[in-house]
Amino acid sequence: MRLQGKVALVTGGTAGIGAGIVKMFAEQGAAVAFTGRNDLRGEELAASLRADGHAVTYVHADSSIEQDVARAVTTAVETYGPITALVNSAAATDVTASGRDNHVDEIDTADWDYIVRTALNGTMWACKYAVPHLRAAGGGSIVNISASSSLRSLRSRPAYQAAKGGVNVLTRQLAADYGADDIRANAIIVGFIYTGEEGMRRLLADPEYMQVIRGMLVLPRLGEPADIAAAAVYLASDESKYVTGTQITVDGGATGFQPTLPRFNLKSSTSDR
């Protein structure tokens, strides 16, 4: 198993991409503590994985609250020993998906603060409290979940894009600051991933929306949480022991592709001179 002997903490692990990472990390041999706010989902996921013989613990924690993040790190260490892999996946998807993350002249400052605090501050806090344990373990890996919209803007959602852009910069800084301790830091740039949640199902039911999404992709399918989890396993494993300060893009080719434009007759459109 690729993560045998590793101790991982995954934030935002009760659903979607985070849950996919928790599942694959456990299946690859890691002892996993994960956080979230939905206790029913969290306990069900943990119980399911423990029933299969995996070492998994759910910790109720809100990544927008520093004390919650600190407590999650402490719980992970007390349960399984020094952390060797930290995956920051938590984001304020409840607000982002609600439409409240809107143009800057319309967004409520409290919503902006909450979105940025959860994704960016929450990532910083998890690193702040986990780094001493990563150092005590002799090194390890920080994996930050970012987004393709941090590289190529989408309309609306400025708080989310700004937070993920900050995560990218923070990732490089972590790599520079803690490389001497053999602590690596990398980001995964996530594209359109079908998580199966209600909001996502509504979007997929909109033909116009899906036509746009499929027009952005090079590959013939949508992404799924396991695609991101596989990249996270690589970055958390010893296979990537010389990889740090970088971004791995998992987006079906979207950020490297410009949709084909209609044919343009240059001769007929050029004015006479």
C-alpha positions as CSV (number, residue, x, y, z in Angstrom):
1,M,0.0,0.0,0.0
2,R,1.3,3.4,-1.0
3,L,0.5,5.2,2.3
4,Q,1.3,2.4,4.7
5,G,2.6,3.9,8.0
6,K,1.4,7.4,7.2
7,V,-0.8,9.5,9.5
8,A,-3.0,11.9,7.6
9,L,-5.4,14.8,8.6
10,V,-7.9,15.8,5.9
11,T,-10.0,18.9,6.4
12,G,-13.4,19.1,4.9
13,G,-13.6,15.4,4.5
14,T,-17.3,14.6,5.0
15,A,-18.4,14.9,1.3
16,G,-17.3,15.4,-2.3
17,I,-13.6,15.6,-3.0
18,G,-12.6,15.5,0.7
19,A,-14.5,12.3,1.3
20,G,-12.9,10.8,-1.8
21,I,-9.5,11.6,-0.4
22,V,-10.3,10.2,3.0
23,K,-11.5,6.9,1.4
24,M,-8.5,6.5,-0.9
25,F,-6.0,7.4,1.8
26,A,-7.5,4.8,4.2
27,E,-7.5,2.2,1.4
28,Q,-3.9,2.9,0.7
29,G,-2.9,2.2,4.3
30,A,-2.9,5.6,6.1
31,A,-4.4,6.2,9.5
32,V,-6.8,9.1,8.8
33,A,-8.4,11.7,10.9
34,F,-10.8,14.0,9.0
35,T,-12.9,17.0,9.8
36,G,-16.2,18.4,8.8
37,R,-19.4,20.1,10.1
38,N,-21.9,17.4,9.1
39,D,-21.7,14.9,12.0
40,L,-24.1,12.4,10.4
41,R,-22.0,12.2,7.2
42,G,-18.8,12.2,9.1
43,E,-19.6,9.4,11.5
44,E,-21.2,7.3,8.7
45,L,-18.1,7.6,6.5
46,A,-15.8,6.8,9.4
47,A,-17.9,3.8,10.5
48,S,-18.0,2.5,7.0
49,L,-14.2,2.6,6.6
50,R,-13.6,1.2,10.0
51,A,-15.9,-1.8,9.2
52,D,-13.5,-2.5,6.3
53,G,-10.6,-2.6,8.8
54,H,-9.2,0.9,8.3
55,A,-8.0,3.3,11.0
56,V,-10.3,6.3,10.5
57,T,-11.6,9.0,12.9
58,Y,-14.0,11.8,12.3
59,V,-13.5,15.1,14.2
60,H,-16.2,17.8,14.2
61,A,-14.4,21.0,13.2
62,D,-15.2,24.2,11.4
63,S,-12.2,25.4,9.4
64,S,-13.4,29.0,9.8
65,I,-12.7,28.8,13.5
66,E,-9.0,28.6,14.6
67,Q,-9.7,26.8,17.8
68,D,-11.5,24.0,15.9
69,V,-8.6,23.6,13.5
70,A,-6.1,23.4,16.4
71,R,-8.2,20.8,18.2
72,A,-8.5,18.7,15.1
73,V,-4.7,18.6,14.7
74,T,-4.4,17.7,18.4
75,T,-7.0,14.9,18.1
76,A,-5.3,13.4,15.1
77,V,-1.9,13.3,16.9
78,E,-3.3,11.9,20.1
79,T,-5.2,9.2,18.2
80,Y,-2.5,8.1,15.6
81,G,0.8,9.8,16.4
82,P,2.6,12.6,14.6
83,I,1.0,13.8,11.3
84,T,3.0,13.0,8.2
85,A,0.4,14.2,5.6
86,L,-2.0,17.2,5.8
87,V,-4.6,17.7,3.2
88,N,-6.5,21.0,3.2
89,S,-9.8,20.5,1.4
90,A,-12.2,22.5,3.4
91,A,-14.1,25.3,1.6
92,A,-17.2,27.4,2.3
93,T,-19.2,25.6,-0.4
94,D,-22.5,26.4,1.4
95,V,-22.1,30.1,0.7
96,T,-20.3,29.8,-2.6
97,A,-22.9,27.7,-4.2
98,S,-25.8,29.8,-2.8
99,G,-25.1,32.8,-5.1
100,R,-24.1,35.0,-2.2
101,D,-20.5,35.0,-3.5
102,N,-21.2,37.6,-6.1
103,H,-19.6,40.7,-7.8
104,V,-17.6,42.8,-5.4
105,D,-20.1,45.6,-5.5
106,E,-22.8,43.2,-4.4
107,I,-21.2,40.8,-2.0
108,D,-21.8,41.1,1.7
109,T,-18.6,41.7,3.6
110,A,-19.5,39.0,6.1
111,D,-19.9,36.5,3.3
112,W,-16.5,37.5,1.8
113,D,-14.8,37.1,5.2
114,Y,-16.4,33.7,5.8
115,I,-15.4,32.3,2.4
116,V,-11.8,33.6,2.6
117,R,-11.5,32.6,6.3
118,T,-12.6,29.0,5.7
119,A,-10.5,28.3,2.6
120,L,-7.4,30.5,3.1
121,N,-7.2,31.1,6.9
122,G,-8.3,27.5,7.5
123,T,-5.5,26.2,5.4
124,M,-3.0,28.5,7.2
125,W,-4.3,27.4,10.6
126,A,-4.1,23.7,9.8
127,C,-0.5,24.2,8.6
128,K,0.4,26.3,11.6
129,Y,-0.6,23.6,14.0
130,A,0.4,20.6,12.0
131,V,4.0,21.8,11.0
132,P,5.5,21.0,14.5
133,H,4.2,17.5,14.2
134,L,5.3,17.1,10.6
135,R,8.7,18.2,11.8
136,A,8.7,15.8,14.8
137,A,7.9,13.0,12.3
138,G,11.0,13.8,10.4
139,G,9.1,15.5,7.5
140,G,6.0,15.0,5.5
141,S,3.6,16.4,2.9
142,I,1.1,19.3,2.8
143,V,-1.4,19.0,0.0
144,N,-3.7,22.0,-0.6
145,I,-6.8,21.7,-2.7
146,S,-7.1,24.7,-5.0
147,A,-9.2,25.4,-8.1
148,S,-8.8,26.0,-11.8
149,S,-10.6,29.3,-11.2
150,S,-7.6,30.5,-9.2
151,L,-5.7,30.5,-12.5
152,R,-8.5,31.5,-15.0
153,S,-11.3,33.7,-13.8
154,L,-14.9,32.9,-13.9
155,R,-17.7,35.4,-13.6
156,S,-18.9,36.0,-10.1
157,R,-17.5,34.2,-7.0
158,P,-14.7,36.7,-6.4
159,A,-14.2,35.6,-2.8
160,Y,-13.7,31.9,-3.7
161,Q,-11.3,32.8,-6.5
162,A,-9.3,35.1,-4.3
163,A,-9.2,32.6,-1.5
164,K,-7.9,29.8,-3.8
165,G,-5.4,32.2,-5.4
166,G,-4.1,32.9,-1.9
167,V,-3.9,29.1,-1.3
168,N,-1.6,28.8,-4.4
169,V,0.8,31.5,-3.1
170,L,0.7,30.1,0.4
171,T,1.6,26.7,-0.9
172,R,4.8,28.1,-2.5
173,Q,5.7,29.9,0.6
174,L,5.2,26.8,2.8
175,A,7.5,24.9,0.4
176,A,10.2,27.6,0.7
177,D,9.9,28.0,4.5
178,Y,9.8,24.3,5.5
179,G,11.8,22.5,2.8
180,A,14.8,22.4,5.2
181,D,12.7,20.3,7.5
182,D,11.9,17.9,4.7
183,I,8.3,19.1,4.7
184,R,6.9,19.4,1.2
185,A,3.9,21.5,0.1
186,N,2.0,21.3,-3.2
187,A,-1.4,22.3,-4.5
188,I,-3.8,20.4,-6.7
189,I,-5.6,22.6,-9.2
190,V,-9.1,21.1,-9.4
191,G,-11.3,21.4,-12.4
192,F,-15.0,20.5,-12.8
193,I,-15.6,17.5,-10.6
194,Y,-18.9,15.7,-10.3
195,T,-19.5,15.1,-6.6
196,G,-23.0,13.8,-6.8
197,E,-24.4,16.4,-4.4
198,E,-27.8,18.0,-4.9
199,G,-26.5,21.4,-6.2
200,M,-24.2,19.6,-8.7
201,R,-27.1,17.4,-9.9
202,R,-29.2,20.5,-10.6
203,L,-26.4,22.0,-12.7
204,L,-26.0,18.8,-14.7
205,A,-29.7,18.9,-15.4
206,D,-29.3,22.2,-17.2
207,P,-28.4,21.4,-20.9
208,E,-27.1,25.0,-21.5
209,Y,-24.8,24.8,-18.5
210,M,-23.5,21.4,-19.4
211,Q,-22.9,22.4,-23.0
212,V,-20.5,25.1,-21.7
213,I,-18.8,22.7,-19.3
214,R,-18.2,20.0,-21.9
215,G,-16.9,22.7,-24.3
216,M,-14.2,23.5,-21.8
217,L,-12.9,19.9,-21.5
218,V,-10.5,17.9,-23.7
219,L,-11.4,14.6,-22.2
220,P,-14.9,13.0,-22.9
221,R,-16.0,12.7,-19.3
222,L,-16.4,14.8,-16.2
223,G,-14.0,14.5,-13.3
224,E,-14.8,12.6,-10.1
225,P,-13.5,12.8,-6.6
226,A,-11.3,9.7,-7.1
227,D,-9.3,11.6,-9.8
228,I,-8.3,14.2,-7.2
229,A,-7.8,11.6,-4.5
230,A,-5.3,9.8,-6.7
231,A,-3.2,13.0,-7.1
232,A,-3.4,13.6,-3.4
233,V,-2.1,10.0,-2.7
234,Y,0.8,10.6,-5.0
235,L,1.7,13.9,-3.2
236,A,1.3,12.4,0.2
237,S,3.4,9.3,-0.6
238,D,7.2,8.8,-0.8
239,E,6.8,8.6,-4.6
240,S,6.8,12.4,-4.7
241,K,9.6,13.0,-2.2
242,Y,11.4,15.4,-4.5
243,V,8.2,17.3,-5.5
244,T,7.5,20.6,-3.7
245,G,6.3,24.1,-4.3
246,T,4.3,23.1,-7.4
247,Q,0.8,22.8,-8.7
248,I,-0.6,19.6,-10.2
249,T,-3.6,20.3,-12.4
250,V,-6.4,17.8,-12.6
251,D,-9.0,19.4,-14.7
252,G,-9.6,17.3,-17.9
253,G,-7.4,19.7,-19.8
254,A,-9.6,22.7,-19.3
255,T,-6.9,25.2,-18.2
256,G,-4.6,24.2,-21.1
257,F,-7.3,24.4,-23.8
258,Q,-9.0,27.1,-25.7
259,P,-12.3,26.1,-27.3
260,T,-12.3,26.1,-31.1
261,L,-13.5,29.4,-32.5
262,P,-15.6,29.6,-35.7
263,R,-13.6,29.9,-38.9
264,F,-12.6,33.5,-39.6
265,N,-12.1,34.8,-43.2
266,L,-9.3,37.2,-42.7
267,K,-9.3,38.3,-46.3
268,S,-13.0,39.2,-46.5
269,S,-12.8,41.0,-43.1
270,T,-9.8,43.2,-43.9
271,S,-10.6,46.7,-45.1
272,D,-9.1,48.0,-48.3
273,R,-6.1,50.2,-47.9
